[in-house]
């Protein structure tokens, strides 16, 4: 029996998130369907990052076990003939039989794109959140520095979380001007439910002058969701990079 890992890219617009649902179209569901058809037996993948409805990814990961004789690197070619156009397997490799993508040390990078033009660009509506309110990127970056490190991020987590702990580590946050857009790039060891989208909403509040950059430190310390900014829409969020530390050695 071999364990195969798929690197999966997708446009999440038309899906109810990653995780399988009985009554909704999901990324995991489409992968299970394609693999089960290819291998002529029921296959259920184990995903690395269970992204929400509307969130995109360049490099999510999923593993499955098989005793089929297909070479690991050929699964990407076969599955891309079967999957919808908005899901693609970028790579397929064999990994150790005990490798579990959610039970290993990871480094994840998410990017959130904000369309800052005078009028919304219709070519960006799937992949960016539009605001006509001017944003001060330098103040947003100043505020972001307060979030770097290991903290209790309860203020930046949905109240509906099922996480056993709200402590997480953020390695880096960058606020980047990309033409008229602003990209917020967040790298950490893992993220709580809606954490990145709440961080972005809070930084946007700083950028539009609702409060000073130093206020973000206070918001972090009170560990109260009501203190932070809004949860921005899913459309602007993308899982940009996913690294598994044990596979790098």
C-alpha positions as CSV (number, residue, x, y, z in Angstrom):
1,X,0.0,0.0,0.0
2,X,1.3,3.4,-1.0
3,X,0.4,6.9,0.3
4,X,0.2,9.5,-2.5
5,X,0.2,13.2,-1.9
6,X,-1.5,15.6,-4.3
7,X,-0.7,19.3,-4.5
8,X,-4.0,20.9,-5.4
9,X,-4.8,24.3,-6.9
10,X,-8.3,25.6,-7.2
11,X,-10.6,28.6,-7.7
12,X,-12.9,28.2,-4.7
13,X,-15.7,30.5,-6.1
14,X,-18.1,27.7,-7.0
15,X,-17.5,25.5,-4.0
16,X,-18.8,25.2,-0.5
17,X,-15.2,25.0,0.8
18,X,-12.7,22.1,1.0
19,X,-14.4,19.7,3.3
20,X,-16.8,17.1,2.0
21,X,-20.5,17.8,2.5
22,X,-23.5,15.6,1.6
23,X,-25.5,18.4,0.1
24,X,-22.8,20.8,-1.3
25,X,-20.1,20.8,-4.0
26,X,-16.7,20.8,-2.4
27,X,-13.1,20.4,-3.4
28,X,-12.6,17.3,-1.3
29,X,-15.8,15.8,-2.8
30,X,-14.6,16.4,-6.3
31,X,-11.2,14.7,-5.5
32,X,-12.9,11.7,-3.9
33,X,-15.2,11.3,-6.9
34,X,-12.3,11.5,-9.5
35,X,-10.0,9.2,-7.6
36,X,-12.8,6.6,-6.9
37,X,-13.6,6.6,-10.7
38,X,-10.0,6.3,-11.6
39,X,-9.2,3.5,-9.2
40,X,-12.6,1.8,-9.3
41,X,-12.9,1.7,-5.6
42,X,-14.1,4.1,-2.9
43,X,-11.3,6.6,-2.1
44,X,-11.4,9.4,0.6
45,X,-8.6,11.9,0.7
46,X,-7.2,13.5,3.9
47,X,-6.7,17.2,3.3
48,X,-4.1,19.5,4.8
49,X,-6.0,22.8,5.0
50,X,-9.8,22.9,5.1
51,X,-10.4,26.2,3.4
52,X,-13.8,27.9,3.6
53,X,-16.3,28.5,0.9
54,X,-15.0,30.9,-1.8
55,X,-11.3,30.7,-0.7
56,X,-8.8,29.8,-3.4
57,X,-5.5,27.9,-3.2
58,X,-2.3,27.4,-5.2
59,X,-1.0,24.6,-3.2
60,X,-3.3,22.8,-0.8
61,X,-2.5,19.1,-0.2
62,X,-4.3,15.8,0.1
63,X,-3.2,12.3,0.7
64,X,-4.8,8.9,-0.1
65,X,-3.7,5.3,0.1
66,X,-3.7,2.9,-2.8
67,X,-2.3,-0.5,-3.9
68,X,-2.7,0.4,-7.6
69,X,0.3,0.1,-9.8
70,X,0.1,3.7,-11.2
71,X,3.4,5.6,-10.7
72,X,2.9,8.4,-8.2
73,X,3.9,11.1,-10.6
74,X,1.2,10.0,-13.1
75,X,-1.8,10.7,-10.9
76,X,-1.6,14.4,-11.6
77,X,-1.9,13.7,-15.4
78,X,-4.8,11.2,-15.0
79,X,-6.8,13.3,-12.5
80,X,-6.5,16.5,-14.5
81,X,-8.4,14.8,-17.3
82,X,-11.2,14.1,-14.9
83,X,-11.5,17.1,-12.6
84,X,-13.5,20.3,-13.3
85,X,-11.5,23.1,-15.0
86,X,-11.3,25.1,-11.7
87,X,-9.4,22.3,-9.9
88,X,-5.9,21.1,-11.0
89,X,-3.4,18.7,-9.5
90,X,0.0,20.5,-9.8
91,X,2.0,17.6,-8.5
92,X,1.6,14.0,-7.2
93,X,4.3,12.2,-5.2
94,X,4.7,9.2,-2.9
95,X,5.1,10.1,0.8
96,X,5.8,8.0,3.9
97,X,2.9,5.7,4.9
98,X,2.5,7.4,8.2
99,X,2.6,11.0,6.9
100,X,-0.6,12.9,7.9
101,X,-0.9,16.4,6.4
102,X,-2.8,17.8,9.5
103,X,-0.7,16.1,12.1
104,X,2.7,17.4,11.2
105,X,4.6,20.7,11.5
106,X,3.7,23.1,8.7
107,X,4.4,26.6,7.5
108,X,1.4,28.1,5.7
109,X,1.3,31.4,3.8
110,X,-2.0,33.1,2.9
111,X,-2.4,36.1,0.7
112,X,-5.4,38.5,0.7
113,X,-5.8,40.9,-2.2
114,X,-7.7,44.2,-1.9
115,X,-8.8,46.0,-5.0
116,X,-8.2,49.7,-4.2
117,X,-9.3,51.3,-7.5
118,X,-12.0,54.0,-7.7
119,X,-14.4,51.5,-9.2
120,X,-14.3,47.7,-8.9
121,X,-12.5,45.9,-11.6
122,X,-14.8,43.2,-12.9
123,X,-11.8,41.0,-13.8
124,X,-10.8,40.9,-10.1
125,X,-14.2,40.2,-8.5
126,X,-13.4,36.5,-7.9
127,X,-10.0,37.1,-6.5
128,X,-10.0,40.5,-4.7
129,X,-12.1,42.4,-2.2
130,X,-13.0,45.9,-3.5
131,X,-12.9,49.0,-1.4
132,X,-13.2,52.6,-2.6
133,X,-12.0,54.0,0.8
134,X,-8.3,55.0,0.6
135,X,-6.0,52.8,2.7
136,X,-2.7,53.8,4.2
137,X,-0.5,50.7,3.6
138,X,2.3,52.0,5.8
139,X,0.1,52.2,8.8
140,X,-1.4,48.8,8.1
141,X,2.2,47.4,8.1
142,X,3.0,49.2,11.3
143,X,-0.1,47.6,12.9
144,X,0.7,44.2,11.5
145,X,4.1,44.0,13.4
146,X,2.2,43.7,16.6
147,X,0.7,40.4,15.5
148,X,4.1,38.7,14.7
149,X,5.1,36.0,17.2
150,X,3.3,33.4,19.4
151,X,0.1,34.8,20.9
152,X,-3.4,33.9,21.9
153,X,-5.4,35.0,18.8
154,X,-8.8,34.6,20.3
155,X,-9.7,38.2,19.3
156,X,-9.0,37.2,15.6
157,X,-11.0,34.0,15.6
158,X,-14.6,33.2,14.8
159,X,-16.7,32.5,17.9
160,X,-17.7,29.3,16.3
161,X,-14.3,27.7,16.4
162,X,-13.8,24.2,17.7
163,X,-10.1,24.6,18.2
164,X,-8.8,23.2,21.5
165,X,-6.4,26.2,21.8
166,X,-6.4,29.7,20.2
167,X,-2.6,30.1,20.5
168,X,-0.9,30.3,17.2
169,X,2.5,31.6,15.8
170,X,2.7,34.1,13.0
171,X,6.2,34.3,11.5
172,X,5.7,37.2,9.2
173,X,3.0,39.7,7.9
174,X,3.7,41.9,4.9
175,X,1.5,44.6,3.5
176,X,2.5,45.0,-0.1
177,X,1.5,47.6,-2.7
178,X,0.9,45.8,-6.1
179,X,-0.1,48.6,-8.5
180,X,-3.4,49.9,-7.3
181,X,-4.0,46.7,-5.2
182,X,-2.8,45.9,-1.6
183,X,-1.7,42.4,-0.8
184,X,-1.6,41.2,2.8
185,X,0.7,38.2,3.1
186,X,0.6,36.2,6.4
187,X,2.9,33.3,7.2
188,X,2.4,31.1,10.2
189,X,2.3,27.6,11.7
190,X,-1.4,27.4,11.4
191,X,-4.5,29.5,11.5
192,X,-7.8,29.6,13.4
193,X,-11.3,29.7,11.7
194,X,-11.5,33.0,9.8
195,X,-8.3,34.2,11.5
196,X,-6.7,35.7,8.3
197,X,-9.9,37.4,7.2
198,X,-10.4,39.0,10.6
199,X,-6.7,40.2,10.7
200,X,-7.2,41.7,7.2
201,X,-10.5,43.4,8.3
202,X,-8.7,44.9,11.4
203,X,-5.7,46.1,9.4
204,X,-8.1,47.7,6.9
205,X,-9.7,49.6,9.8
206,X,-6.3,50.9,10.7
207,X,-5.6,51.8,7.0
208,X,-8.8,53.8,6.7
209,X,-8.0,55.7,10.0
210,X,-10.5,54.1,12.3
211,X,-7.8,53.7,14.9
212,X,-4.1,53.9,15.3
213,X,-1.7,51.0,14.6
214,X,-0.9,50.6,18.3
215,X,-4.6,49.7,18.9
216,X,-4.0,46.3,17.3
217,X,-1.7,45.3,20.2
218,X,-4.6,46.1,22.6
219,X,-7.1,44.1,20.5
220,X,-4.7,41.1,20.6
221,X,-4.3,41.4,24.4
222,X,-8.0,41.5,25.3
223,X,-8.7,38.1,23.7
224,X,-12.2,39.2,22.7
225,X,-13.6,38.8,19.2
226,X,-15.8,41.9,19.5
227,X,-12.7,44.1,19.8
228,X,-11.3,43.3,16.4
229,X,-12.4,44.4,12.9
230,X,-14.9,42.7,10.6
231,X,-14.4,39.4,8.8
232,X,-13.7,40.4,5.2
233,X,-15.2,38.3,2.3
234,X,-13.6,35.0,1.3
235,X,-13.0,36.0,-2.4
236,X,-9.7,37.8,-1.7
237,X,-8.1,35.0,0.2
238,X,-5.7,32.4,-1.3
239,X,-3.5,29.7,0.2
240,X,-0.3,30.7,-1.5
241,X,2.3,28.3,0.0
242,X,2.2,25.2,2.2
243,X,5.4,23.6,3.5
244,X,5.7,20.3,5.4
245,X,8.8,20.4,7.6
246,X,9.2,16.6,7.8
247,X,9.2,16.2,4.0
248,X,12.0,18.8,3.7
249,X,14.6,16.7,5.5
